[in-house]
Amino acid sequence: MVEGLLDPGCATPSLVAGPKGKAADKRFNVYRNNVTVSLIDALAAVFPATMRITGEAFFRAMARFHVREAPPTSPLLFEYGRDFPDFIARYEYAQSMPWLADVARIERAWLDAYHAADAAVLEVGLLASVPPERLGGLVFVAHPATRIVRSAYPAVTIFSANRASGPVGRINATAPQSALVTRPALDVEVRRLPPGADIFLDGLMAGQSLGSAASTASTSCPEFDLATAMRTMLEAGAVAAIQQGG
């Protein structure tokens, strides 16, 4: 039944029949089209910047192929499309836009942050009260909405330009960019991370101590600045709590 709904090449399932047992090909085709269109519409709602970049016709054609390849696995429609960015990355006709999949990953992270559990953000005063000699051993607990998306392309700039309502001009950014997605209050926020901060925050979110994460980031990225990364993290509300490591 599912295969028949998503693939127009499949014959009408034998268990589907019209009044008095007559063939129901036309009725089933209408239902099949409605299911496909509703799933494409769901993807369009989750990935508006991606669709704005490609144009609606291109997006809907690409989404149709994805729908046929990956039917929903959850009754929650907002869960659908979680693997759509990976599909875009290998979609033949999107190869001229290698940054498109990362823009879609930011959009997916935006939706996940929106639906994440509520939690209070860390008060800066609590961190300021920690004695300097204990700072390196601190372990941070991420806010449930915090997401990090790393890209080899200027995906944050492209995302921001295409999620805005105004016209999109020429984008001159070329350097790799990583996004920090948070929801410190009611609204989801997307920030471009400074150099090395993505490595630093990845370490913290994985349970590394402040000292260990900072050391890894400094080794991997000579431009890494701990003070800037900490300020960005705290201003974004990316952390919910701190604890002393073992």
TAHU-V778983 format. One record per residue. N is the residue number from 1. RES is the residue in one letter. PHI is phi in degrees with one decimal (none if undefined). Layout:
# TAHU-V778983
n:N res:RES phi:PHI
n:N res:RES phi:PHI
This chain:
# TAHU-V778983
n:1 res:M phi:none
n:2 res:V phi:-63.5
n:3 res:E phi:-58.9
n:4 res:G phi:-67.8
n:5 res:L phi:-69.5
n:6 res:L phi:-97.5
n:7 res:D phi:-117.0
n:8 res:P phi:-65.3
n:9 res:G phi:-79.0
n:10 res:C phi:-80.0
n:11 res:A phi:-71.7
n:12 res:T phi:-60.4
n:13 res:P phi:-55.0
n:14 res:S phi:-64.0
n:15 res:L phi:-77.7
n:16 res:V phi:-95.1
n:17 res:A phi:-144.6
n:18 res:G phi:-88.9
n:19 res:P phi:-56.3
n:20 res:K phi:59.8
n:21 res:G phi:76.3
n:22 res:K phi:-73.0
n:23 res:A phi:-61.1
n:24 res:A phi:-125.2
n:25 res:D phi:-58.9
n:26 res:K phi:-64.3
n:27 res:R phi:-64.0
n:28 res:F phi:-68.1
n:29 res:N phi:-63.3
n:30 res:V phi:-64.0
n:31 res:Y phi:-64.3
n:32 res:R phi:-60.9
n:33 res:N phi:-64.3
n:34 res:N phi:-63.6
n:35 res:V phi:-64.0
n:36 res:T phi:-63.0
n:37 res:V phi:-62.7
n:38 res:S phi:-65.5
n:39 res:L phi:-72.5
n:40 res:I phi:-63.8
n:41 res:D phi:-62.3
n:42 res:A phi:-63.7
n:43 res:L phi:-65.8
n:44 res:A phi:-62.3
n:45 res:A phi:-70.7
n:46 res:V phi:-81.4
n:47 res:F phi:-121.4
n:48 res:P phi:-66.2
n:49 res:A phi:-67.8
n:50 res:T phi:-59.6
n:51 res:M phi:-68.6
n:52 res:R phi:-65.0
n:53 res:I phi:-66.7
n:54 res:T phi:-82.7
n:55 res:G phi:92.9
n:56 res:E phi:-63.0
n:57 res:A phi:-62.8
n:58 res:F phi:-62.5
n:59 res:F phi:-59.8
n:60 res:R phi:-67.7
n:61 res:A phi:-66.8
n:62 res:M phi:-63.9
n:63 res:A phi:-64.2
n:64 res:R phi:-62.2
n:65 res:F phi:-63.1
n:66 res:H phi:-66.1
n:67 res:V phi:-59.3
n:68 res:R phi:-67.7
n:69 res:E phi:-80.9
n:70 res:A phi:-134.4
n:71 res:P phi:-68.7
n:72 res:P phi:-61.0
n:73 res:T phi:-117.9
n:74 res:S phi:-132.4
n:75 res:P phi:-72.6
n:76 res:L phi:-86.8
n:77 res:L phi:-65.4
n:78 res:F phi:-68.6
n:79 res:E phi:-77.6
n:80 res:Y phi:-71.3
n:81 res:G phi:93.9
n:82 res:R phi:-63.0
n:83 res:D phi:-101.2
n:84 res:F phi:-63.4
n:85 res:P phi:-58.5
n:86 res:D phi:-65.9
n:87 res:F phi:-63.7
n:88 res:I phi:-59.8
n:89 res:A phi:-60.5
n:90 res:R phi:-110.5
n:91 res:Y phi:-71.2
n:92 res:E phi:-53.9
n:93 res:Y phi:-85.1
n:94 res:A phi:-105.1
n:95 res:Q phi:-65.9
n:96 res:S phi:-76.1
n:97 res:M phi:-123.0
n:98 res:P phi:-64.0
n:99 res:W phi:-88.1
n:100 res:L phi:-62.1
n:101 res:A phi:-62.8
n:102 res:D phi:-70.6
n:103 res:V phi:-60.9
n:104 res:A phi:-64.5
n:105 res:R phi:-65.5
n:106 res:I phi:-65.6
n:107 res:E phi:-64.7
n:108 res:R phi:-65.9
n:109 res:A phi:-64.2
n:110 res:W phi:-59.8
n:111 res:L phi:-66.3
n:112 res:D phi:-63.5
n:113 res:A phi:-64.8
n:114 res:Y phi:-61.7
n:115 res:H phi:-93.7
n:116 res:A phi:-68.2
n:117 res:A phi:-64.6
n:118 res:D phi:-74.9
n:119 res:A phi:-163.7
n:120 res:A phi:-72.7
n:121 res:V phi:-90.5
n:122 res:L phi:-64.0
n:123 res:E phi:-79.2
n:124 res:V phi:-57.7
n:125 res:G phi:-59.9
n:126 res:L phi:-66.0
n:127 res:L phi:-70.3
n:128 res:A phi:-66.2
n:129 res:S phi:-83.3
n:130 res:V phi:-78.4
n:131 res:P phi:-58.2
n:132 res:P phi:-52.1
n:133 res:E phi:-69.8
n:134 res:R phi:-102.8
n:135 res:L phi:-60.7
n:136 res:G phi:-62.6
n:137 res:G phi:-92.6
n:138 res:L phi:-68.7
n:139 res:V phi:-116.1
n:140 res:F phi:-103.7
n:141 res:V phi:-101.9
n:142 res:A phi:-68.3
n:143 res:H phi:-64.6
n:144 res:P phi:-56.8
n:145 res:A phi:-88.0
n:146 res:T phi:-70.0
n:147 res:R phi:-136.9
n:148 res:I phi:-123.5
n:149 res:V phi:-121.6
n:150 res:R phi:-100.6
n:151 res:S phi:-138.2
n:152 res:A phi:-84.7
n:153 res:Y phi:-128.0
n:154 res:P phi:-76.8
n:155 res:A phi:-66.2
n:156 res:V phi:-67.2
n:157 res:T phi:-62.3
n:158 res:I phi:-65.9
n:159 res:F phi:-59.0
n:160 res:S phi:-61.2
n:161 res:A phi:-64.9
n:162 res:N phi:-95.0
n:163 res:R phi:-92.7
n:164 res:A phi:-77.2
n:165 res:S phi:-87.3
n:166 res:G phi:-79.9
n:167 res:P phi:-65.3
n:168 res:V phi:-101.4
n:169 res:G phi:-89.5
n:170 res:R phi:-69.0
n:171 res:I phi:-103.2
n:172 res:N phi:-95.3
n:173 res:A phi:-63.9
n:174 res:T phi:-130.2
n:175 res:A phi:-74.8
n:176 res:P phi:-59.9
n:177 res:Q phi:-137.7
n:178 res:S phi:-120.1
n:179 res:A phi:-107.8
n:180 res:L phi:-109.8
n:181 res:V phi:-108.0
n:182 res:T phi:-140.0
n:183 res:R phi:-142.5
n:184 res:P phi:-67.3
n:185 res:A phi:-134.0
n:186 res:L phi:-91.3
n:187 res:D phi:-104.0
n:188 res:V phi:-77.0
n:189 res:E phi:-123.8
n:190 res:V phi:-121.1
n:191 res:R phi:-119.5
n:192 res:R phi:-82.7
n:193 res:L phi:-81.4
n:194 res:P phi:-69.4
n:195 res:P phi:-53.5
n:196 res:G phi:81.0
n:197 res:A phi:-67.1
n:198 res:D phi:-65.3
n:199 res:I phi:-66.3
n:200 res:F phi:-60.0
n:201 res:L phi:-70.2
n:202 res:D phi:-57.4
n:203 res:G phi:-64.4
n:204 res:L phi:-62.7
n:205 res:M phi:-66.3
n:206 res:A phi:-86.4
n:207 res:G phi:98.6
n:208 res:Q phi:-71.5
n:209 res:S phi:-71.8
n:210 res:L phi:-57.2
n:211 res:G phi:-64.0
n:212 res:S phi:-67.0
n:213 res:A phi:-64.6
n:214 res:A phi:-66.3
n:215 res:S phi:-64.3
n:216 res:T phi:-63.4
n:217 res:A phi:-65.6
n:218 res:S phi:-65.1
n:219 res:T phi:-67.9
n:220 res:S phi:-80.5
n:221 res:C phi:-138.1
n:222 res:P phi:-59.2
n:223 res:E phi:-83.6
n:224 res:F phi:-62.1
n:225 res:D phi:-124.3
n:226 res:L phi:-62.1
n:227 res:A phi:-61.2
n:228 res:T phi:-65.3
n:229 res:A phi:-64.9
n:230 res:M phi:-63.8
n:231 res:R phi:-61.8
n:232 res:T phi:-61.3
n:233 res:M phi:-61.5
n:234 res:L phi:-73.4
n:235 res:E phi:-65.5
n:236 res:A phi:-78.8
n:237 res:G phi:71.7
n:238 res:A phi:-79.9
n:239 res:V phi:-120.4
n:240 res:A phi:-102.3
n:241 res:A phi:-161.7
n:242 res:I phi:-129.3
n:243 res:Q phi:-148.7
n:244 res:Q phi:-82.2
n:245 res:G phi:-72.7
n:246 res:G phi:-78.8
